[in-house]
Every structure is written in C-alpha cells, then in structure tokens.
C-alpha cells in the first residue's frame, strides 16, 4: 500500500515536467530553423503579387528582383512610335524600365501609387524566341488597375493618372539565377477599350492613360 502511494506521488510530481518536455519537443518539430528564408517569388502568382506591391511601396529593389535580366516591356504601337522605337522592336529592356520606374518612385511630385489587378484566363505554357535563344515559361493576361497620383498645378492640385484601358500580357520563367523562384521575362501592353475622358472632382483631375505612356513620362 505504501509503495503504491509513493509511486502515485512521484507521478504527480513528474507529470508537469513530462508535459513541458513534450510541448518543447512538439514546438521544435514545427518551428523552422532560423536560417530558413521564406522565398518571395516561389510561384508565378506570388511573383505578380510581389511585383504589384513593389510599386505600391515604391520599392525599386523588389521591383528589380521581380524582373529577369532579359526583361522586356512591349509598348502599344502608338507609344512605341512616339518613343521612336522601330516597329520590329517596340520594346525597351530592363535598364530603361528600371530607370523610368526609379524616377517615378523618387519623384517628389508622385504622392501615391496604386497597383492592383485581376487575372484574365489561366496560366498557359508558352515560348519566346529571341535570336538563338528560346525561353520556355508560362503566360497569363492580367487586367490592371493602376493609379499614379501626382501633384499638379493651377486649379487641379492633384492629377490622377489612371490605367484601366489596357491588358498586360505577362510571361514568367523560372529565375535562372535564384533556384526555386520566378521572374518576369516580358510584359506586353494590349489596348482593350477607349481611354476615359478627363474627370475633375474636388480639386482632383483624373486622366486615362496607358501604362506605357505613364512609364514613358518618367524616362530620364
């Protein structure tokens, strides 16, 4: 009887210790090591979300990481012509694109940037041939809603440049420089409807514009 009582008391004493050890063991098994880094672009969907966020936060480094080294932005024919780009090459590369974007982000006249989008269709396998190189990836069309708020002058102190008149055809590929991540190889702007007429309300003027036209405005 005495032995049974002693054993019961021992179990009562060590039970909390066993419970704590069990909790610590479970916690360690679920927590990743401190050295594990969460990848910002592990899927095409996550890549585009990160890309849009980089504009909203004016984060040029993040925008740079989202674009492949061979990135191209393809303009509509009208904007390409206004920029003096040849018909067979209506695009600019990553250097000029980031130069324009950096100027936009750093400009004291740009007070706010909104960038959201919806998908049109599904991801489909696609390929792009450039000279002797063939890029294999995934393509998808997005319907963007982009607003760039700038400080204007005169009677309209704020000018909203609103992009909702075109689709963006996006091609993404596995990032050749960072395993397990994706990057944007190309974006092609495609007109979908007429631009909105300017709207003025409460001292804010809103003008419809293509994304390429706005990017061209900030080219140094």
C-alpha positions, -999 to +999 in steps of 0.1 A: +000+000+000+028+023+010+047+016-023+017+023-044+012+057-026+048+066-031+046+058-068+014+079-072+031+109-055+061+105-078+039+105-109+021+136-096+055+154-092+070+145-126+038+148-147+042+186-152+079+181-162+069+155-187+043+178-201+067+207-206+092+184-223+065+172-246+054+207-255+090+218-262+095+188-284+064+195-304+073+232-307+108+224-320+095+200-346+071+226-361+093+256-360+117+260-390+154+267-383+163+304-380+184+301-412+154+291-434+144+320-456+109+325-469+111+329-507+093+360-520+086+346-555+081+308-552+051+308-577+040+329-607+011+341-586+032+352-557+057+368-582+030+391-596+016+400-562+052+409-551+056+429-583+025+450-578+034+455-541+068+469-551+050+497-570+026+505-541+056+507-517+079+524-542+104+496-536+128+497-565+150+468-552+120+445-550+109+455-585+143+448-598+143+413-583+109+405-599+123+412-634+145+388-653+178+402-666+165+398-701+132+416-693+113+435-720+083+458-718+064+459-751+046+491-758+015+496-779+022+508-815+012+544-807+035+548-777+064+529-794+061+553-823+061+583-800+093+570-784+110+565-817+112+527-813+114+507-846+083+487-855+102+454-853+114+463-817+086+481-799+101+475-765+127+485-740+148+464-718+153+461-680+178+490-677+154+516-692+124+502-675+140+504-641+154+539-649+118+550-656+104+533-625+132+547-603+124+582-615+087+576-608+094+563-573+119+591-564+099+620-579+086+644-552+056+651-574+044+614-572+025+612-539+009+578-542+009+547-565-019+521-566-014+489-584-039+460-583-050+435-609-073+407-618-065+376-639-080+371-673-079+334-682-054+308-669-017+302-670-007+285-702+027+272-713+044+295-738+077+301-755+095+331-769+123+330-794+150+357-793+177+352-818+194+319-809+177+317-775+143+301-767+126+309-734+100+285-721+077+297-694+041+305-685+019+333-699-012+349-685-032+381-691-040+405-663-064+433-661-046+460-641-060+490-622-031+514-617-032+549-604-003+573-601-012+604-581+009+635-589+010+670-576-003+692-603-007+730-606-033+756-613-069+747-603-062+710-601-035+704-574-037+667-578-036+648-611-045+611-610-031+591-640-054+561-642-045+530-661-075+508-668-077+509-706-054+480-714-045+445-706-010+433-697+002+400-712+028+387-688+053+359-694+071+344-664+100+319-663+120+301-635+146+326-624+180+312-638+199+330-610+178+320-580+167+284-576+130+280-566+120+314-577+103+330-607+109+362-626+090+383-653+105+379-687+082+402-706+051+424-703+032+434-734+005+461-732-026+454-752-053+480-757-088+469-748-110+500-749-110+537-754-093+559-728-116+577-704-122+614-708-106+636-681-127+639-650-124+667-624-138+664-589-129+682-557-097+696-570-085+662-583-083+657-621-083+621-634-069+613-668-069+579-685-036+568-699-019+536-710+007+521-687+034+525-713+025+562-717+030+568-680+062+549-679+075+570-709+067+602-689+093+593-663+121+582-686+151+604-677 
